[in-house]
């Protein structure tokens, strides 16, 4: 009896999440970019990443030690409107073009804007998001207020351009209007049998926050080409898990 009541409760919650997602403009008609990895796409209410939206990505390690978040983002940008340029706003021009190319992102698509402070970066992001000539806008900031995130989200919705806020280091995330927030950490690579070298890149990808969805985490491994990812579902820490629903998802594999 108790299990049946819990099942009904979870079904109602799922229906409410779908209703709120559609009411916010991210329903079934929303344009999305699938990851092409079933384990990740199925965890997102839209079966992919909404295009006309703001997303946050953070490195799990220190900014000068771990570029996993940059590589994860580059892989997304490589498949997002590949005929159009990407505006990347930052304070320090330390992007590594060969590394971006390994993720499939041609450096010739990048329009780099160097700003002296994060306030100017946020201003440049908002202006860029209102330009329909771009595929996406990236801004590297550590502090993102609720009001700033709301302005960026509204700008992205108005033009259909995708916005990304990249945090080079992990930190406490305040309330944000971003549709999703991700944390990415590098994992030891696994050597490929019969091939020299250090092996294929691997990451721990965590979905920390998602409108209409729940936290989740995966171990992701790069394939033979930049878009050929594979992912294995891993447990989410207790602090992130919505316990009753999470237990059902984990039991279902």
C-alpha positions in Angstrom: 0.0 0.0 0.0 2.8 2.4 1.0 4.7 1.6 -2.2 1.6 2.2 -4.4 1.1 5.6 -2.7 4.7 6.5 -3.3 4.5 5.5 -7.0 1.4 7.7 -7.4 3.2 10.6 -5.7 6.2 10.3 -7.9 4.0 10.2 -11.0 2.3 13.4 -9.9 5.6 15.1 -9.3 6.8 14.1 -12.7 3.7 15.5 -14.3 4.1 18.7 -12.3 7.7 19.0 -13.5 6.7 18.6 -17.1 3.9 21.2 -16.7 6.3 23.8 -15.2 8.9 23.1 -17.8 6.4 23.7 -20.7 5.0 26.7 -18.9 8.5 28.2 -18.8 8.9 27.8 -22.6 11.0 24.6 -22.5 8.4 22.1 -23.5 8.4 19.6 -26.3 8.6 22.3 -28.9 11.9 23.6 -27.5 14.9 23.4 -29.8 17.5 21.2 -28.2 21.0 19.9 -28.9 21.2 16.2 -28.0 24.4 15.0 -26.4 24.2 11.9 -28.5 24.7 9.9 -25.3 21.5 8.1 -24.3 22.3 8.0 -20.6 22.6 11.8 -20.4 19.9 12.8 -22.9 17.3 10.6 -21.1 18.1 12.4 -17.8 17.2 15.8 -19.3 13.5 16.7 -19.6 14.1 17.9 -23.1 16.1 14.9 -24.3 19.1 17.2 -24.8 20.3 20.7 -24.0 17.9 23.6 -24.7 19.4 26.0 -27.3 17.6 29.2 -26.4 18.8 29.2 -22.8 21.6 29.9 -20.4 23.7 27.1 -18.9 26.5 27.0 -16.3 29.6 24.8 -16.4 32.2 24.6 -13.7 35.6 22.8 -13.3 35.7 20.5 -10.3 39.4 21.3 -9.9 41.5 24.4 -9.6 41.5 26.7 -12.7 45.2 26.2 -13.4 45.1 22.4 -12.9 41.9 21.2 -14.6 40.6 22.2 -18.0 37.9 19.5 -18.0 35.1 22.0 -18.0 36.6 23.8 -21.0 36.9 20.6 -23.0 33.3 19.6 -22.1 32.1 22.9 -23.3 34.2 22.8 -26.5 32.6 19.5 -27.4 29.1 21.1 -27.1 30.1 24.2 -29.1 31.6 22.0 -31.8 28.1 20.7 -32.7 26.2 23.8 -32.1 25.4 25.7 -35.3 28.9 24.8 -36.8 28.6 27.4 -39.6 28.4 30.3 -37.2 31.0 31.9 -34.9 31.2 31.6 -31.1 31.8 34.7 -28.9 34.1 33.8 -26.0 34.5 36.5 -23.3 37.3 36.2 -20.9 39.9 38.1 -18.8 43.0 36.0 -19.7 43.5 34.8 -23.2 44.7 31.3 -22.2 42.6 29.1 -24.4 44.6 26.3 -26.1 43.6 26.0 -29.7 45.0 22.5 -30.3 43.1 21.3 -27.3 39.9 22.8 -28.5 40.5 21.2 -31.9 40.7 17.8 -30.2 37.2 18.4 -28.9 36.1 19.2 -32.5 36.0 23.0 -32.0 37.8 24.9 -34.8 39.6 27.9 -33.3 38.8 29.9 -36.5 35.1 30.0 -35.3 36.1 31.8 -32.1 35.7 35.5 -31.6 37.7 36.3 -28.4 36.8 39.3 -26.4 39.1 40.2 -23.6 37.6 42.3 -20.8 39.3 43.8 -17.7 36.7 42.6 -15.2 33.7 40.3 -14.8 31.2 43.2 -15.0 32.3 44.0 -18.5 32.2 40.3 -19.4 28.6 40.0 -18.3 27.7 43.1 -20.3 29.5 41.8 -23.4 27.7 38.4 -23.0 24.3 40.1 -22.9 25.0 42.2 -26.0 26.3 39.1 -27.8 23.2 37.0 -26.9 21.1 39.6 -28.7 23.0 39.1 -31.9 21.4 36.4 -34.2 24.7 36.1 -36.1 26.3 33.9 -33.4 26.0 30.3 -32.6 26.7 30.8 -28.8 28.1 33.1 -26.3 30.6 32.0 -23.5 31.6 34.1 -20.6 34.2 33.2 -18.0 33.2 34.5 -14.6 33.3 33.3 -11.0 30.5 35.4 -9.6 27.0 35.3 -11.2 24.2 37.0 -9.4 20.6 36.1 -9.7 19.8 39.3 -11.5 22.6 38.9 -14.0 21.7 35.4 -14.8 18.1 36.4 -15.3 19.1 39.1 -17.8 21.3 36.6 -19.7 18.5 34.0 -19.7 16.0 36.5 -21.1 18.5 37.6 -23.8 19.0 34.0 -24.8 15.3 33.4 -25.0 14.7 36.5 -27.1 17.1 35.4 -29.9 17.4 31.7 -29.6 21.2 32.0 -29.0 22.8 29.7 -26.4 24.6 31.2 -23.5 27.3 29.5 -21.3 28.8 30.8 -18.1 32.1 29.0 -17.5 33.4 28.9 -13.9 37.1 27.9 -14.1 37.0 26.6 -10.5 34.3 25.1 -8.3 32.5 27.1 -5.7 29.2 27.6 -3.9 26.6 28.3 -6.5 24.0 30.9 -5.6 20.5 30.9 -7.0 20.6 31.3 -10.7 18.2 31.6 -13.7 20.3 29.2 -15.7 18.4 26.2 -17.0 21.2 23.7 -16.2 24.4 23.7 -14.1 27.1 21.2 -14.7 30.4 20.2 -12.9 33.1 18.4 -14.8 36.2 16.7 -13.4 39.0 14.9 -15.2 39.4 11.2 -14.5 42.5 8.9 -15.2 42.4 7.8 -18.8 42.1 4.1 -19.7 44.8 2.9 -22.2 43.4 1.4 -25.4 44.6 -2.1 -26.1 47.2 -2.3 -28.8 47.6 1.5 -29.0 50.4 3.6 -27.6 49.8 6.8 -25.6 47.9 7.7 -22.5 44.5 6.6 -23.6 41.2 8.3 -24.3 40.1 11.3 -22.2 37.6 10.5 -19.4 35.5 12.9 -17.2 33.1 12.7 -14.3 30.2 14.8 -15.5 27.7 15.9 -12.8 24.3 17.6 -13.5 24.0 19.7 -10.4 20.8 21.5 -11.2 18.2 21.2 -14.0 14.8 22.8 -14.5 12.2 20.0 -14.3 14.9 17.4 -13.7 17.0 15.9 -10.9 20.7 15.7 -10.2 22.7 12.9 -11.8 26.3 12.0 -12.6 28.1 10.0 -15.3 31.6 8.8 -16.1 32.1 9.9 -19.7 34.8 8.6 -22.1 35.7 10.0 -25.5 35.5 7.8 -28.5 37.4 7.6 -31.7 36.0 11.0 -32.9 35.2 14.1 -30.8 31.4 13.4 -30.8 31.7 9.6 -30.0 31.2 9.8 -26.3 30.1 6.9 -24.1 28.7 7.3 -20.6 28.2 5.1 -17.5 25.8 6.2 -14.8 27.3 6.6 -11.4 25.8 7.3 -8.0 25.0 10.9 -7.0 26.2 12.1 -3.5 23.5 12.1 -0.9 23.6 15.9 -0.7 22.5 16.1 -4.4 20.0 13.3 -4.5 16.2 13.7 -4.3 16.1 10.5 -2.3 12.8 8.8 -3.0 12.8 9.5 -6.7 16.5 8.9 -7.0 16.2 5.4 -5.6 13.7 4.6 -8.3 16.0 5.8 -11.0 18.9 4.0 -9.6 16.9 0.7 -9.3 15.8 1.1 -12.9 19.5 1.4 -14.0 
